[in-house]
Amino acid sequence: MENNNRNNTTINENLIKRDIIIGSRRFSNFFWAIILFIGGLGFFLTGISSYYQKNLTPFINFNNLVFLPQGLIMTFYGVVGLSLSLYIGLTIFWNIGGGYNEFNKETELVRIVRQGFPGKNRLILLVYSFDSLKSIKLKIQEGINPKRTIYLCTKDEREIPLTPVEQPCSLEILENEASNLARFLNVKLEGL
């Protein structure tokens, strides 16, 4: 489902190609932020209820729960769950990793723009001229944590990832994207 969120826009088809990168505002991040918040809140309220010996939630009875050690551990798990939920929520709010890749034949420049964490360097901007480009590389790693990534390779041996972090898309789609980009930039394609 997330693969369909990638929006490839071509402006003046022969001159400018722009790929929109979703970043942290993916369904999976929303899902885990909500699940961690609900679970963390439940654990936290359970631990606090055992400390005060008073039911803070009307649907669970805490009479048999002792604060040391069970209530303390429940409170700890609740704080961890709420903290992770807050962290994921903030990355969604700040849209960490979101941005675009722009390939411009008019100016012969490649612009890679991403959002980072707040601060003086929040906007990450990489600019490369077409002369410094060596190839487009397709890297496929199978296994428990599969990765399928398209890289922009420069003559000074840098490999800049162009695809967003998401569920791996099909090999056919990835190969088509990589070959179309290599053809657009007039560079060779590696890794097939």
SERO-4910 file (N, C-alpha, C, O; in steps of 0.05 Angstrom, whole numbers):
BEGIN
 pado doro    nc1    nc2    nc3   cac1   cac2   cac3    cc1    cc2    cc3    oc1    oc2    oc3
  Met    A     17    -24      0      0      0      0     17     25      0     11     45    -14
  Glu    A     39     25     15     56     49     18     70     55     -8     77     78    -13
  Asn    A     76     35    -25     90     40    -50     74     58    -68     85     72    -85
  Asn    A     47     57    -66     31     74    -83     32    103    -74     22    121    -88
  Asn    A     43    109    -50     44    136    -40     66    152    -53     65    177    -53
  Arg    A     85    139    -66    107    153    -79     95    167   -103     84    154   -120
  Asn    A     98    193   -105     87    209   -126    109    218   -145    125    235   -137
  Asn    A    110    206   -168    130    215   -188    117    235   -206     98    229   -220
  Thr    A    128    259   -206    118    280   -223    139    288   -243    162    293   -236
  Thr    A    132    290   -268    150    300   -289    140    326   -299    117    328   -309
  Ile    A    156    347   -295    149    374   -304    163    379   -330    188    376   -332
  Asn    A    148    386   -351    160    389   -378    177    365   -384    201    366   -383
  Glu    A    164    343   -390    174    316   -390    203    313   -400    217    295   -392
  Asn    A    212    330   -418    238    328   -429    260    341   -413    284    336   -417
  Leu    A    252    359   -394    273    375   -380    275    370   -350    298    370   -340
  Ile    A    253    367   -336    255    365   -307    239    340   -298    217    335   -306
  Lys    A    252    324   -280    239    301   -268    241    305   -238    262    310   -227
  Arg    A    218    304   -224    217    308   -195    202    284   -182    179    278   -190
  Asp    A    215    271   -163    204    249   -148    199    259   -120    217    268   -106
  Ile    A    173    257   -111    166    266    -84    171    242    -65    163    220    -70
  Ile    A    184    248    -42    191    228    -22    173    233      2    172    255     13
  Ile    A    158    212     11    138    215     33    151    220     60    143    239     74
  Gly    A    172    206     68    185    210     94    170    196    116    160    174    113
  Ser    A    168    209    139    156    197    163    126    196    163    115    182    180
  Arg    A    113    209    146     84    210    146     72    186    130     57    189    111
  Arg    A     80    162    140     71    137    128     50    125    146     50    131    170
  Phe    A     33    108    135     12     94    151     24     79    174     13     79    196
  Ser    A     46     65    169     58     48    190     66     64    214     64     55    237
  Asn    A     77     89    210     85    106    232     60    115    248     61    116    273
  Phe    A     39    123    234     14    130    248      4    107    265     -4    110    288
  Phe    A      4     83    253     -6     59    267     10     54    292     -2     50    314
  Trp    A     37     54    290     53     47    314     52     69    335     54     63    359
  Ala    A     50     94    327     47    116    346     22    112    363     22    116    387
  Ile    A      0    105    350    -26    102    364    -25     77    382    -33     78    405
  Ile    A    -15     55    372    -13     30    387      5     34    412     -2     26    434
  Leu    A     28     46    408     46     51    431     34     70    451     38     67    475
  Phe    A     19     90    442      7    109    460    -14     94    477    -15     97    502
  Ile    A    -31     79    465    -53     64    479    -40     44    499    -48     43    522
  Gly    A    -21     28    489     -9      9    506      7     21    529      5     13    552
  Gly    A     22     42    523     38     56    543     20     69    564     27     68    588
  Leu    A     -2     81    556    -20     93    574    -33     72    593    -37     77    617
  Gly    A    -40     49    581    -51     28    597    -32     18    618    -39     14    642
  Phe    A     -7     13    611     13      4    630     19     25    651     21     18    675
  Phe    A     20     50    643     26     72    662      3     74    682      8     76    706
  Leu    A    -21     74    673    -44     77    691    -46     52    710    -54     55    733
  Thr    A    -39     29    700    -39      5    716    -18      8    739    -24      2    762
  Gly    A      6     17    732     26     20    753     19     41    773     24     37    797
  Ile    A      9     64    764      1     85    783    -22     76    800    -23     83    824
  Ser    A    -41     61    789    -64     51    804    -54     33    826    -65     33    848
  Ser    A    -34     16    821    -24     -2    842     -9     14    864     -9      5    887
  Tyr    A      2     36    857     16     52    877     -4     66    896     -1     64    921
  Tyr    A    -25     78    885    -45     92    901    -67     73    911    -84     82    927
  Gln    A    -67     48    902    -88     28    910   -116     39    903   -135     36    919
  Lys    A   -117     52    881   -143     64    871   -145     58    841   -126     63    827
  Asn    A   -168     49    832   -172     44    804   -174     70    788   -194     85    792
  Leu    A   -154     75    771   -156     99    754   -170     93    728   -177    111    713
  Thr    A   -174     68    722   -189     60    699   -213     44    708   -210     26    725
  Pro    A   -237     50    699   -261     37    709   -264      8    701   -281     -7    713
  Phe    A   -250     -2    681   -255    -28    670   -235    -50    680   -238    -73    672
  Ile    A   -215    -43    696   -196    -63    706   -194    -60    737   -193    -38    747
  Asn    A   -193    -83    751   -191    -83    780   -161    -89    787   -150   -109    779
  Phe    A   -149    -71    803   -121    -73    810   -117    -82    839    -95    -77    850
  Asn    A   -136    -94    852   -133   -101    880   -111   -122    885    -99   -121    907
  Asn    A   -105   -140    867    -85   -160    871    -57   -152    861    -39   -168    863
  Leu    A    -54   -128    852    -28   -119    841    -13   -103    862    -23    -83    871
  Val    A     11   -112    868     28    -99    888     47    -80    873     56    -87    852
  Phe    A     52    -56    885     68    -37    870     97    -47    867    108    -44    845
  Leu    A    109    -58    887    136    -69    885    135    -99    882    125   -111    900
  Pro    A    143   -111    861    157   -101    837    138    -97    813    145    -82    795
  Gln    A    114   -109    813     97   -109    789     88    -81    781     91    -74    757
  Gly    A     79    -65    799     69    -38    793     92    -20    782     88     -4    764
  Leu    A    115    -23    794    138     -7    785    146    -14    757    152      3    741
  Ile    A    147    -40    751    154    -49    724    132    -40    704    139    -31    682
  Met    A    107    -42    712     85    -32    694     88     -2    688     84      7    666
  Thr    A     95     13    709     99     42    705    122     47    686    121     65    669
  Phe    A    144     32    690    167     35    672    160     29    643    166     45    625
  Tyr    A    146      7    638    137      0    611    119     22    600    120     28    576
  Gly    A    102     33    616     84     54    608     99     79    599     93     91    579
  Val    A    120     87    615    136    110    608    151    105    582    153    123    565
  Val    A    162     81    579    176     75    554    157     76    530    164     87    509
  Gly    A    134     64    532    114     64    511    105     92    503    103     98    480
  Leu    A     99    108    523     91    136    518    114    152    506    109    169    488
  Ser    A    138    147    515    161    162    503    165    155    474    170    172    457
  Leu    A    164    129    468    167    121    439    144    132    422    149    140    400
  Ser    A    120    132    433     98    143    419    102    173    413     96    183    392
  Leu    A    112    188    433    118    216    430    139    221    409    136    238    392
  Tyr    A    160    204    409    182    207    389    171    202    361    177    218    343
  Ile    A    156    180    357    146    175    330    126    197    322    126    205    299
  Gly    A    110    206    341     91    228    335    106    254    326     97    267    308
  Leu    A    128    260    339    144    283    331    157    280    304    158    299    288
  Thr    A    166    256    298    178    252    271    157    255    250    162    264    227
  Ile    A    132    246    256    110    250    237    104    279    234    101    289    211
  Phe    A    102    294    256     96    322    255    117    338    240    110    355    224
  Trp    A    142    332    244    164    346    230    169    335    202    185    346    187
  Asn    A    156    312    195    160    299    169    189    293    163    199    301    142
  Ile    A    202    280    182    230    274    179    234    255    155    219    235    152
  Gly    A    253    262    137    258    246    114    242    254     89    248    244     67
  Gly    A    222    271     93    205    279     70    220    299     53    237    314     63
  Gly    A    213    300     28    226    319     10    222    311    -19    201    300    -27
  Tyr    A    242    316    -36    240    309    -64    268    305    -76    288    315    -66
  Asn    A    268    291    -99    292    289   -116    285    303   -142    265    297   -155
  Glu    A    302    322   -150    296    337   -175    320    334   -194    343    339   -186
  Phe    A    314    326   -218    334    322   -239    328    342   -261    308    338   -275
  Asn    A    344    362   -265    338    384   -283    358    385   -306    382    389   -302
  Lys    A    348    380   -330    366    380   -354    372    408   -363    392    413   -376
  Glu    A    355    428   -356    360    456   -363    385    466   -349    403    477   -362
  Thr    A    386    463   -323    409    473   -308    431    452   -304    452    458   -294
  Glu    A    425    427   -313    443    404   -310    451    400   -281    475    396   -274
  Leu    A    431    401   -263    435    397   -234    416    376   -223    393    373   -232
  Val    A    426    362   -203    409    343   -188    407    355   -160    427    361   -147
  Arg    A    382    359   -151    377    369   -124    363    347   -108    343    336   -116
  Ile    A    375    341    -85    363    322    -66    356    337    -41    374    347    -27
  Val    A    331    340    -35    321    357    -13    307    339      7    289    324      0
  Arg    A    314    340     33    301    325     54    298    343     79    313    361     83
  Gln    A    277    336     95    272    349    120    287    333    142    286    309    142
  Gly    A    300    348    160    314    335    182    300    344    208    278    355    208
  Phe    A    314    339    230    304    347    256    306    377    259    324    389    247
  Pro    A    289    390    275    290    419    278    318    429    288    331    416    304
  Gly    A    325    452    278    351    464    285    361    480    261    346    484    242
  Lys    A    385    489    263    395    506    242    400    491    216    400    503    194
  Asn    A    403    465    217    407    449    193    383    431    187    387    408    178
  Arg    A    359    441    191    335    426    187    331    417    158    323    394    153
  Leu    A    337    434    139    334    428    111    360    417    100    381    430    101
  Ile    A    359    392     90    383    379     79    381    382     49    362    372     36
  Leu    A    401    395     37    401    401      9    427    391     -3    449    401      4
  Leu    A    425    372    -22    449    362    -36    446    370    -65    425    365    -77
  Val    A    466    382    -77    465    391   -105    489    379   -119    512    383   -110
  Tyr    A    484    366   -142    506    355   -158    501    363   -187    479    363   -196
  Ser    A    523    368   -201    521    374   -230    521    348   -245    530    327   -235
  Phe    A    509    348   -269    508    324   -285    537    314   -291    541    289   -295
  Asp    A    556    332   -293    584    324   -299    596    306   -277    614    290   -282
  Ser    A    586    309   -252    597    294   -230    584    266   -226    591    251   -208
  Leu    A    563    260   -242    549    235   -240    563    213   -255    573    216   -277
  Lys    A    565    189   -242    577    166   -254    556    146   -263    557    137   -286
  Ser    A    537    139   -246    517    119   -253    494    119   -234    494    133   -213
  Ile    A    474    103   -241    452     97   -223    456     68   -215    460     50   -232
  Lys    A    455     62   -189    461     36   -179    436     24   -165    423     38   -149
  Leu    A    430      0   -171    407    -14   -159    419    -35   -140    433    -53   -149
  Lys    A    413    -33   -114    423    -51    -94    400    -66    -82    381    -54    -71
  Ile    A    401    -93    -84    380   -110    -74    392   -129    -53    410   -144    -58
  Gln    A    380   -128    -29    389   -146     -7    364   -161      3    345   -149     13
  Glu    A    365   -187      0    342   -203      9    348   -214     37    370   -212     47
  Gly    A    328   -226     49    332   -238     76    309   -229     95    288   -222     86
  Ile    A    316   -229    121    296   -222    141    288   -193    138    264   -186    140
  Asn    A    307   -176    133    302   -147    130    310   -139    102    332   -128     98
  Pro    A    293   -144     82    301   -139     54    303   -109     48    287    -93     59
  Lys    A    323   -102     32    326    -74     24    329    -73     -7    344    -88    -18
  Arg    A    314    -55    -19    316    -51    -48    318    -21    -52    298     -7    -48
  Thr    A    342    -12    -60    347     17    -60    360     25    -87    376     10    -98
  Ile    A    353     48    -96    366     61   -119    385     82   -109    377     99    -92
  Tyr    A    410     81   -118    430    100   -109    439    117   -133    440    107   -156
  Leu    A    446    141   -127    459    159   -147    488    158   -141    497    167   -119
  Cys    A    505    148   -159    533    146   -155    548    169   -169    542    175   -192
  Thr    A    566    181   -155    581    203   -166    610    194   -172    618    172   -164
  Lys    A    624    210   -187    652    203   -195    671    202   -172    692    189   -173
  Asp    A    664    216   -150    681    215   -126    673    192   -107    678    194    -83
  Glu    A    660    171   -118    653    147   -103    631    150    -82    630    133    -64
  Arg    A    615    170    -83    592    173    -64    569    158    -75    564    156    -99
  Glu    A    553    146    -56    528    133    -64    506    146    -47    504    141    -23
  Ile    A    489    161    -61    467    176    -47    441    160    -52    433    157    -76
  Pro    A    427    151    -31    402    137    -35    380    155    -45    377    178    -35
  Leu    A    365    146    -65    344    162    -76    316    152    -69    297    168    -70
  Thr    A    313    128    -60    287    117    -53    281    121    -24    300    121     -7
  Pro    A    256    124    -17    249    128     11    250    102     27    250     81     16
  Val    A    251    105     53    250     82     71    221     73     72    203     88     81
  Glu    A    216     48     63    188     38     63    190      8     58    211     -4     58
  Gln    A    167     -4     56    166    -33     49    178    -35     21    172    -19      3
  Pro    A    195    -56     17    207    -59    -10    185    -63    -32    167    -78    -28
  Cys    A    188    -48    -53    170    -51    -76    179    -74    -93    201    -85    -89
  Ser    A    163    -81   -112    170   -104   -129    195    -98   -146    201    -75   -152
  Leu    A    209   -119   -153    234   -116   -169    228   -103   -196    244    -87   -205
  Glu    A    206   -110   -208    199    -99   -234    196    -69   -233    206    -54   -250
  Ile    A    181    -59   -212    177    -30   -209    204    -16   -204    209      5   -216
  Leu    A    220    -28   -186    246    -16   -179    265    -15   -203    278      5   -208
  Glu    A    266    -37   -218    283    -38   -242    273    -17   -263    290     -4   -276
  Asn    A    247    -14   -267    237      5   -286    244     34   -277    252     50   -294
  Glu    A    241     40   -251    248     66   -241    277     72   -245    285     94   -254
  Ala    A    294     53   -239    323     57   -241    331     60   -270    347     77   -277
  Ser    A    320     43   -288    328     46   -317    317     71   -329    331     84   -345
  Asn    A    293     80   -321    283    105   -332    300    129   -322    305    148   -338
  Leu    A    308    128   -297    325    150   -286    352    150   -300    362    171   -307
  Ala    A    364    127   -304    390    125   -317    388    136   -346    406    150   -356
  Arg    A    366    129   -359    362    138   -387    358    168   -387    368    182   -404
  Phe    A    343    179   -367    338    208   -366    364    223   -361    368    244   -373
  Leu    A    381    213   -343    406    226   -337    428    220   -356    450    232   -356
  Asn    A    424    200   -374    443    192   -394    469    181   -380    491    188   -387
  Val    A    464    164   -360    487    151   -346    481    121   -347    459    112   -353
  Lys    A    502    105   -340    498     76   -340    484     66   -315    483     80   -294
  Leu    A    473     43   -317    458     30   -295    474      7   -285    482    -11   -301
  Glu    A    479      6   -259    494    -16   -246    476    -33   -229    455    -23   -219
  Gly    A    483    -58   -224    470    -74   -204    448    -92   -215    435   -105   -199
  Leu    A    444    -93   -241    424   -111   -252    437   -137   -261    423   -155   -271
***
